[in-house]
């Protein structure tokens, strides 16, 4: 193997740059040439390639976003788009690819490498932490810290005004950000897509908390909750409450996707980037490199896209016990 490519795809995540840097530098250390593909699968289809050297990735380990840019590609799902991408990779002499992204990225990679004989290794990069085969995805820790920083600030103003806040965090299909940021910020309610939301029981908790002397409360809502987003849930809860809470809603949105990666994310990204290059060198294909119980683990794409990262019921229980002192 002489030449490999690397790209970032799907929703960007803090630490993607650190991972690109690790792929480039460990590739060079193994006498490989490294091609950067711009804008994920879109750039693969358009032939938007650029040679990367050790200096191309200088001073990016601490930066959010991705120097390779990212995109969600509909064209790659078409036969023509995939064929065009393959021809471009072939023409550029690329013999292996490192894909940094989430579920959608690996679905595309699985289909592609089933059809064409070109090795693909995936690195889990998404703030959602919803990938099977890794305890943590790149960007998750940073997003959590951004979320709790914001929720702590909301807690200050909520306390000052005796208000009930609904704070929406990211996670269309997964509630890991909501659960962990809610637990870490002492939220009175945490609503996630993994568990059916019971608004009557939430209202009961909030009213009981009020009776027990809580003058303000925070409910963290994952954007993909089955009862809707934070605005919708706030409206439904308002109709059910018998105590007139002063309610406000705050949507954290894309600030959770940006910012300088935490130490955890930089180290994780560096380790996984190196592991991905080493996997290609020893001939692995269609696998995701992940981090499980402190060790690098390889999981076939077929498994990583089929299974869900399971949410810990114990953490859900702990969050509740600590907010209301009951189990
Ligand atoms: O997958 C990462 C993520 O940030 C989700 O949490 C969120 O639902 C989605 O991407 C938003 O995507 P976009 O930036 O394309 O609107």
Boltz pocket constraint, residues with backbone or C-beta under 6 A from the ligand:
constraints:
  - pocket:
      binder: B
      contacts: [[A, 11], [A, 12], [A, 102], [A, 126], [A, 127], [A, 128], [A, 170], [A, 171], [A, 172], [A, 173], [A, 223], [A, 257]]
      max_distance: 6.0
